[in-house]
């Protein structure tokens, strides 16, 4: 642990002109900085990973001494393990990292994407015990142990990834080797996390104004934005706070109450986990999103928010074979035929209005066809260059659009970051005002030789 490390937390309104009392939230790394004792025993010894298709992999346990159960997925990022582990979109899943050395630079204060670790388990080739970075406050094992999440290392992650790519995501469990019979029985009874209300699990419970009184560089009030939390990442909120006065609200909110209480200028719907067609909190968020668009509010959706906009417009959503998870997904803008390299994390997609369900999961899981609730049509603007799946929609005749990928990408490519500026310009045009220049981001700890 470095001598100058300390608790940083999450305070997206700090340093923004006009903000006197910014909201503050715990960062997942704070538990290591504070030296908080974990309620879980540390895991050790031999373990076994069992897959629903009969696959079996032995390894060594680390993290917390609990059993992992969930949907096995993989991510291809070479860096950003801490951001992935704290991304609420991974709720319900057991996350396999394809990069063989995990945790080289340790856990850094202030760069998490939430206050918790969300995957139900972590699978990797090798977890580094002694990380090497001046800002590190602990190891991968320390972070998992502190948050009650188990890990298994020393397994053949290449074999696992090829299996998932060939046959699709599947359920799994892992735990102590001596408990293999019990683990096998547990796997036989396991159900898909897509059946759970994962959005309700990761969403906040109350409204909060992140940067009250925020001003632009000229001293003018920033437009007020409602950010619907379906599992939003901290860095998305940071980007929004540079351009808007942001009200962070639960997925289970009511449109009329939000409008009367906060008098917003625009709406935003975040990323999140699970099936976008789930009847719980995701459907509540979809209802708010549809009402915002049909009422003429400037509206933007990211990832799950994109899928919810698709559902609201009468399109179908479906489960992908193995999803898009990583920092190297190429996306084509059909308007100008340019390609952006993007960061993504999703297991569902919107069916193409003409081509239907592409790269679908063998289960055939998909939503029902529902009526258009936004009083307008949508056009496909962005597609994935690899499998041609829908990556973004524009709403015809409305100040609204959505994207499947994560433009803030910390760490990752910054090709898509201007999409926040596009939304800011749409809001300014709607309000008949000038576009405020985005405020400079507040400096955070350096990572891998560069600023975050």
C-alpha positions, 0 to 999 in steps of 0.5 A: 500500500502506498503512503499517499493512498487514501479514501477518495470515494465517489463525488461527481459534483466536486470541483464543478462551479456553483456546487457547494454541497456535492453528493458523496458515495462509497467507492468499492475500494474504500473498504480496503482503504478503511481497513474494514474487517470482512464478515467472510472467511478467506477462501483457500485450497482446491476448488472445482468449477462445474458447468451446466453442459457437463464441463469440469475444471479444477483450480485454486480458490481465492477471495471469499469462502462462499459458493459461486452460482450464476451465468458464466460469461467472459470479458476480453479486456486487458486492463480494467478488471476493477471497473468490470468487477464493480460494474452493476451490469455483471450482477447475476453472472460468474465472470471469466477474464480471458487476459491471463494475468489478473490484478497486476496493478492492484486495486486503486481508490476512486476508479470503481464503477460502483460501491460494490463488487457485482459478479457472483464469482470470478474465474481467471488463469492467474490472480496476482497476489502482490500487485505493483502500482504506486496507488494500489491499496490491495490485491484482487483477492483483498477486494473480492474477500472484502465484498464476499465474492469468491474466485477460482484461478489456475483453470483453463480460461481459453477452453472455457471461453471457446466453449462459451463462444461455441455453445453460448452462455450457461449456468455454473457453480464453483466451490471447494473440491471436497464439496463437488457432489453438493455443488453438482446437486446445486447446479442441477437446481440452478435457475437463470439469473435472467428470471430475477429482478436484477435491475431492482437489486442494483438500482438506488432506493431514493432520489438524490441531486448529485451536483446542486447549483451546477454552472457552466464555464460562463456562470449559467445554470446547467440543464437539469437531467433525470438519470434513471438508475438501472445499474448506472456506472459511476463514470457515466454519472461523472460525464453527465455531471460535467454537462448537466445538473443530475438527479439520480433516481431509482428505476422504480420511479413515476414519470409524473412525480419526477416531472412535478418534483424536479422540473427536469429538462431532459431524461437519461436511462442507464446501463444495467443487468438482466433481461430488459423485458423483465416485468419488474424494475426494468419495465418501470424504467421503460415506462418512464423512458417511453413517457419522456420520449412521447412527451417531447423531452430530450432523452438518451439511453445507454446499454440497457437503456437502449434496449428499453427504448427499443422495447418501448418503440415496439421492437423485440429484444433477445438473448445473444449467444455469448454477448459483447463484453470487452473494450474492443467492439467495432461499431459502424455509424450507418449515417457517415460510415465511420467505425468506432472501437467501443467498450461493451457489456451486455448479453441481450440485444434489440432485434433488427427491424428487417433482419430479425434476431442475429447471433441469438442464444440457442435457448431462443429467449426473447421478448414478446412483441408489444405496441409502440409506446413512444408515438414515433418510429425509430431507425437503426443508426449503429450496428456491430461490425462483427455480427451486425447486431443493432448498436444504436437507435435514433427516434424519428422526429424526436430529440431522442436516441440510444446506444448499446455501448458505453461511451465513457469507457474507463479504461478503454477507447474514447472513440464514442465519448462525443456522444455525450456532447451530441446529447448536450447539443440536442438538449441545448437546441430543445431549450433554445440555448447555447451548448455549454462547454463540458467542464474538465473532469476532476483528476483521479489516480493515474492508472497504467501510466495515464490519467483516468 
